[in-house]
Amino acid sequence: MLHKNRLYTPGPTQLLPSAQFAMAAATMHHRTADFRDLYVRTLADLKSFIGTQNDVILMACSGSGAMEASVSNLTSPGDKVLVLTAGKFGERWSSLAKAYGVKTEVVSAPYGETWTLDAVKEKLDGVSVVYMQGTETSTGVRHDVEGVAKLLKGTDTLLVVDAITGLGTTHFDVDGWGVDVIIGGSQKAVMIPPGLAFLSVSERAWKKMDATKNPRFYFDLRKERKSAAKGESAYTPATSLIAGLGAALDFIRGMGNGNLSDGRHALVENAETAAAMTRAAAEALGLTMFAKHSPAAAVSAINAPAGVDSGAIVKGFRNQFGAVVANGQGDEMKGKIFRVAHLGYYDYLDTIAIVGALEHVLASISKPAHVEFGPGLRAAQFVYAQRATFAAATV
Ligand SMILES: *Cc1c(COP(=O)(O)O)cnc(C)c1O
């Protein structure tokens, strides 16, 4: 049959058509009233999307650039920080801290798991910043941001959360919990191509930057904040991506019937439903989840059946259906798991399609073929019906 190219990877994700049109139409110069209008509106909308009153900074880089800025701007050589890690993106925090000469304490958990709050509590002494993920994309695990924030309440320790796949898939109360920095990226739930990162920064984190000594130039957040107050960026901004982001935030506002916070809520619930359908389908097909206890709505990491290389499943999706899913990341997980994202522009039909395709892919790699068609779809349908009834009942 005909193949449509469909991205089910946890970044980059499927593009929003209205954002693509906005990007194609963006021919403005960045030192003009037109651009300033767009920039000011987009920064204000990002606050609603993140759910914060704090200033938001937009950067022309992928998500890791904003992670780096959160280390270089908030630390001095010799400072002690705490990294909470259970996957490849958690390990990136450790590498960044090392690159900036920062002493790094680590609380870790095996891939597929999350750490305990007790273990975090034991390591907080003398720590200036805690770095963590909201959702660990490499393992499909959701970490307890609220729990960590509670441990830090009333202390001087800052909390920095990489929510690059968390935003738009996970409910966060950024200001209520006291998250000092929370980071997002364009190629995830906001449905546009890679190239932009954004982060919100609390007043006390801004204050801290006046005293920190690590080097920074392009990623100097205070310089960006000054420019943003005038409706501009410090350097040439990625104008077309910002036009696309503006259109994507309009779309999310539409999901909330004109209210962007409600739209964010609806987008998170959309991801939750797709993830719950996918998990139920995988289990009905005899598969197990890599994240057993604390699965994220951003991405489902599914174990390949015993004796099967997950690369064969990834290849099956691509060759038979034009669908791109992700293999495991890094030597430890490559070949063992495959990951299906629910970030952003994915709906009921996408979810059902991936489950139907999974049944065929499993049938084609099991020898002799023994997969019965339907159990995965049936389980996904039940979850959808339950959640749809629930949603209708709560309107
Ligand atoms: C995608 C992602 C990043 C950023 O990766 P980039 O390639 O720099 O965009 C960081 N953390 C998490 C959890 C991610 O999913």
The ligand as a Gaussian input file, in Angstrom:
#p B3LYP/6-31G(d) Opt

LIG

0 1
 C       15.218000      15.970000      22.988000
 C       15.657000      16.120000      24.400000
 C       16.711000      16.979000      24.774000
 C       17.419000      17.892000      23.842000
 O       18.071000      17.329000      22.839000
 P       18.469000      18.237000      21.604000
 O       18.901000      17.231000      20.622000
 O       19.534000      19.150000      22.041000
 O       17.229000      18.993000      21.223000
 C       17.048000      17.083000      26.106000
 N       16.388000      16.414000      27.046000
 C       15.357000      15.600000      26.748000
 C       14.650000      14.900000      27.854000
 C       14.971000      15.424000      25.418000
 O       13.942000      14.623000      25.120000

